[in-house]
Amino acid sequence: CAQQMLETEEERKGGVYGPQSLAVGVARVGAEDQKVVAGTLEELCDADLGRPLHSLVLLGSRTHDMEREFMQEYAVDPEKFGRIWTEQYAGKG
């Protein structure tokens, strides 16, 4: 899904999101083997969430700091996640 979104954005050039946009991928929420992965769309292209069902959530510009604290726990690269958060999202939520 992340790859398809990046391809669509590249084709349409809407400026809505890009490779460094933060997102969260989740799979099998509530099951014993649930999986949560946070990172950039670029990073999530390579994330293995295992078997379905999968969901992808793009962070809005008004995402709250409390949500960041939770998501950073599941980040592919917590340092990068924090840096992008500070640059693009902090103080808007």
trRosetta pair geometry for C-beta under 8 A, 3 or more apart (Angstrom, degrees):
i j d omega theta_ij theta_ji phi_ij phi_ji
1 4 5.7 -56 -147 37 31 111
1 5 6.3 33 154 -22 65 105
1 25 7.9 153 56 -112 119 107
1 54 7.1 -169 -7 119 131 124
1 56 4.6 -162 102 -8 140 146
2 5 5.7 -54 -150 33 31 113
2 6 6.5 28 154 -16 64 105
2 23 6.6 177 -105 70 109 153
2 25 7.3 -64 -42 -69 120 122
2 41 4.6 177 -162 -163 103 76
2 42 7.7 -150 156 -53 125 14
2 44 4.1 151 -61 96 162 107
2 45 4.8 -127 97 -71 117 63
2 47 7.9 72 8 27 148 105
2 56 6.3 -173 -60 -134 78 149
3 6 5.8 -56 -150 37 32 109
3 7 6.3 31 153 -18 66 107
3 45 4.6 94 -66 -129 89 104
4 7 5.6 -54 -146 38 32 112
4 8 6.2 34 155 -20 65 106
5 8 5.7 -54 -147 36 30 111
5 9 6.3 29 155 -18 65 106
5 17 6.8 -14 155 82 118 132
5 41 6.2 -105 84 -150 122 136
5 56 7.7 -142 -26 119 141 151
5 58 8.0 180 -166 -69 161 124
6 9 5.7 -53 -144 38 31 110
6 10 6.3 35 154 -22 64 106
6 18 7.4 68 -125 -159 86 40
6 19 6.1 53 -124 -82 128 71
6 41 5.7 155 -62 135 107 129
6 42 7.3 88 -87 -80 151 64
6 45 7.1 -33 7 -73 141 126
7 10 5.7 -54 -148 35 30 113
7 11 6.4 28 154 -18 63 108
8 11 5.7 -58 -149 38 31 110
8 12 6.0 6 162 0 68 114
9 12 6.2 -65 -133 50 27 95
9 13 7.3 89 167 -81 57 25
9 14 6.3 -93 -137 39 72 92
9 16 6.3 -127 -118 51 110 92
9 17 5.9 -107 -92 69 153 74
9 18 6.5 -156 132 -92 151 53
10 13 7.2 13 -173 -67 24 67
17 21 3.9 -21 -161 -39 97 166
17 41 6.6 99 149 -31 119 148
17 58 6.2 -79 -93 -145 153 140
18 21 5.5 128 49 -24 50 98
18 41 7.3 -172 117 40 29 132
19 40 6.2 37 153 157 60 123
19 41 5.8 -124 -140 71 34 99
19 42 3.9 43 -171 -54 93 115
20 40 5.1 -51 -135 -134 37 131
20 41 7.6 -35 9 29 9 88
20 42 6.8 -3 -69 1 45 120
20 84 5.8 -161 175 -126 99 131
20 88 7.6 156 126 -35 107 153
21 40 6.5 109 61 -152 38 73
21 41 5.2 27 62 -16 90 113
21 58 6.3 -5 147 -149 124 104
21 59 7.3 -172 173 46 81 88
21 88 8.0 -137 -116 145 54 163
22 38 7.1 14 -172 -180 97 94
22 39 7.2 -134 -138 144 70 16
22 40 6.2 -59 -92 -95 49 51
22 58 7.7 119 90 -160 53 58
22 59 4.4 1 89 18 100 134
22 63 8.0 -89 84 24 129 162
22 71 7.6 82 168 142 125 150
22 81 6.8 90 -120 -144 120 80
22 84 5.9 154 -57 114 108 129
22 85 6.8 40 -52 -78 158 75
22 88 7.5 168 -6 78 108 132
22 89 6.9 -44 25 -35 138 142
23 38 7.3 -171 97 -146 40 61
23 39 7.2 -21 59 71 71 49
23 40 7.3 60 21 -170 86 20
23 41 5.5 66 6 -77 131 71
23 44 5.7 -58 78 -16 116 156
23 56 5.9 8 171 -177 129 92
23 57 6.2 162 -163 83 76 48
23 58 4.9 -39 -102 -102 98 52
23 59 6.4 -140 -86 -9 40 79
24 36 6.7 -13 -174 -166 105 88
24 37 7.2 157 -158 83 57 44
24 38 4.7 -23 -103 -99 81 82
24 56 7.4 162 83 -155 46 48
24 57 4.7 -9 57 57 94 102
24 59 7.4 87 -13 -55 91 88
24 71 5.8 -104 -82 -128 122 113
24 74 7.2 62 -136 88 101 133
25 35 7.8 -15 115 115 91 97
25 36 7.5 157 86 -155 55 40
25 37 4.7 -9 59 62 101 96
25 38 7.7 -172 22 -78 66 35
25 44 5.2 147 -30 -147 126 120
25 47 5.7 156 46 91 151 146
25 49 5.4 -115 142 -73 121 134
25 54 6.6 -15 -170 -166 95 104
25 55 7.3 163 -154 84 50 49
25 56 5.3 -17 -102 -103 74 76
25 57 7.9 -172 -76 21 29 70
26 29 5.3 26 155 -64 126 106
26 34 7.2 -8 -171 -175 90 100
26 35 6.9 163 -155 87 45 60
26 36 5.2 -4 -107 -105 83 72
26 37 7.8 -176 -76 25 41 63
26 49 7.5 106 150 -145 11 133
26 54 7.1 153 84 -154 46 55
26 55 5.0 -9 60 58 93 95
26 56 8.0 180 21 -80 67 32
26 57 7.3 24 0 -3 107 108
27 34 6.6 169 87 -155 59 55
27 35 4.4 7 49 51 104 102
27 49 3.9 141 -30 164 137 111
27 50 5.7 163 114 59 157 90
27 51 7.3 136 174 77 131 45
27 52 7.0 -125 -148 -143 102 25
27 53 6.6 166 -151 84 65 43
27 54 4.8 -23 -96 -97 89 71
27 55 7.6 178 -78 19 43 66
28 31 4.1 -54 164 36 105 130
28 33 5.8 6 100 86 153 79
28 34 4.8 -146 96 -101 84 60
28 35 6.6 61 42 12 98 80
28 50 7.4 -38 -1 86 127 120
28 51 7.3 51 -49 82 126 82
28 52 7.7 123 -57 134 85 31
28 53 6.3 126 -72 45 53 71
29 34 5.3 70 -111 -132 31 128
29 55 7.5 -18 -21 20 123 125
30 34 6.4 112 24 -68 26 135
31 34 5.1 141 58 -54 72 80
33 50 6.9 -97 147 112 117 166
35 49 5.0 169 93 -153 137 71
35 50 5.7 139 -15 19 149 114
36 74 4.5 -60 116 -135 100 158
37 44 6.5 143 112 -115 114 87
37 47 4.6 157 124 -162 161 147
37 49 6.4 -122 10 -86 125 90
37 74 5.9 -143 -114 158 23 105
37 76 6.3 45 -174 -60 99 88
38 71 4.2 128 -109 -178 163 91
38 72 6.9 -88 85 -81 146 24
38 74 4.6 98 3 90 99 93
38 75 4.7 -51 83 -88 99 59
38 76 7.1 -144 83 -9 48 72
38 81 6.3 62 120 -123 107 143
39 42 7.9 -96 135 67 105 64
39 43 3.5 -74 139 82 137 138
39 44 5.5 168 70 -50 100 80
39 47 7.0 159 36 -57 131 131
39 75 5.6 117 -76 -156 75 69
39 76 3.8 7 -75 13 144 113
39 77 6.5 78 -123 25 112 77
39 80 7.5 34 -143 91 88 117
39 81 6.2 -90 -111 -81 55 105
40 43 4.7 97 52 6 78 99
40 44 6.9 -148 92 -4 41 87
40 76 7.9 -81 24 43 70 128
40 80 7.3 -66 -22 136 112 122
40 81 7.9 -149 -36 -94 74 68
40 84 6.7 152 -77 -54 103 173
41 44 5.7 -58 -144 40 33 110
41 45 6.9 52 152 -38 62 91
41 58 7.9 1 -73 -108 109 96
42 45 5.9 -40 -164 6 32 116
43 46 6.6 -73 -172 42 41 96
43 47 6.6 53 138 -44 73 103
43 76 4.4 -168 169 48 138 158
43 77 6.8 -138 -108 7 152 102
43 80 7.9 138 -52 97 144 143
44 47 4.8 -37 -143 9 51 124
44 56 7.1 113 157 -129 151 114
44 76 7.6 -148 -67 -31 58 137
47 76 6.6 -111 -85 -81 110 124
49 54 5.3 98 98 -110 150 115
59 63 4.6 -32 -167 -43 102 150
59 67 7.9 154 -128 123 107 131
59 71 7.8 -9 -80 -82 126 176
59 89 6.5 -25 137 -102 134 145
60 63 5.6 143 62 -48 67 82
61 88 7.8 -102 -123 156 78 82
61 89 6.5 -156 -149 -120 47 71
61 92 5.1 -70 155 137 82 151
61 93 7.9 -171 129 -68 48 75
62 92 5.3 -111 -99 131 51 90
62 93 4.5 120 178 -108 54 64
63 67 5.1 -105 -180 76 94 138
63 68 6.6 110 128 -54 112 86
63 89 5.6 -18 52 -167 106 130
63 92 7.7 42 37 80 58 100
63 93 5.1 -73 86 -81 27 138
64 67 4.8 100 64 2 78 102
64 68 7.4 -137 105 -5 46 85
64 93 4.1 -161 -83 142 44 138
65 68 5.3 -48 -151 31 41 117
65 69 6.7 47 151 -24 67 97
65 90 7.4 51 -90 -131 97 72
65 93 6.6 -178 -22 64 62 127
66 69 5.7 -45 -155 26 35 115
66 70 7.0 33 149 -14 62 102
67 70 5.8 -56 -156 37 37 111
67 71 6.1 29 153 -14 70 111
67 93 7.6 -128 29 -167 117 167
68 71 5.8 -61 -140 43 31 106
68 72 5.9 35 162 -28 68 107
68 85 5.3 96 -138 -148 132 147
68 89 7.2 158 -81 106 126 135
69 72 6.1 -52 -143 29 23 111
69 73 7.4 35 152 -27 54 98
70 73 6.1 -54 -173 17 35 115
70 74 7.8 3 147 4 63 105
71 74 6.1 -73 -163 46 44 98
71 75 6.7 71 141 -60 73 88
71 81 7.2 -153 121 -179 98 138
72 75 5.1 -18 -150 -20 46 124
72 78 5.4 77 -178 -140 88 91
72 81 5.3 167 -118 109 79 135
72 82 6.2 51 -125 -67 132 86
72 85 7.6 -51 -75 -28 113 153
73 78 8.0 33 -93 -104 16 119
75 78 4.4 130 69 -86 128 56
75 80 7.5 -178 167 64 128 82
75 81 3.8 -89 -132 -24 147 154
75 82 7.9 -102 -22 -29 175 73
76 80 7.8 -31 82 59 87 124
76 81 7.6 136 45 -51 67 113
77 80 3.9 32 106 23 119 117
77 81 6.2 160 86 -21 63 85
78 81 5.4 -54 -142 36 31 117
78 82 6.3 32 159 -19 65 105
79 82 5.9 -56 -152 36 28 110
79 83 6.5 28 152 -19 64 107
80 83 5.6 -54 -147 36 33 112
80 84 6.3 27 158 -13 67 106
81 84 6.2 -60 -148 40 26 105
81 85 6.2 32 152 -24 63 109
82 85 5.5 -53 -145 34 30 117
82 86 6.4 31 156 -20 64 105
83 86 5.8 -55 -151 34 29 110
83 87 6.4 21 154 -12 64 111
84 87 5.7 -60 -144 43 33 109
84 88 5.7 -14 172 17 71 117
84 89 7.6 45 130 3 70 105
85 88 6.9 -82 -132 53 16 81
85 89 5.0 -55 -154 50 59 116
85 90 5.9 83 143 -50 76 90
86 89 7.8 -10 -31 51 11 74
86 90 4.9 8 -130 -17 42 139
87 90 7.7 79 14 13 18 105
89 92 5.9 -106 -169 35 47 118
89 93 7.1 19 170 -29 90 109
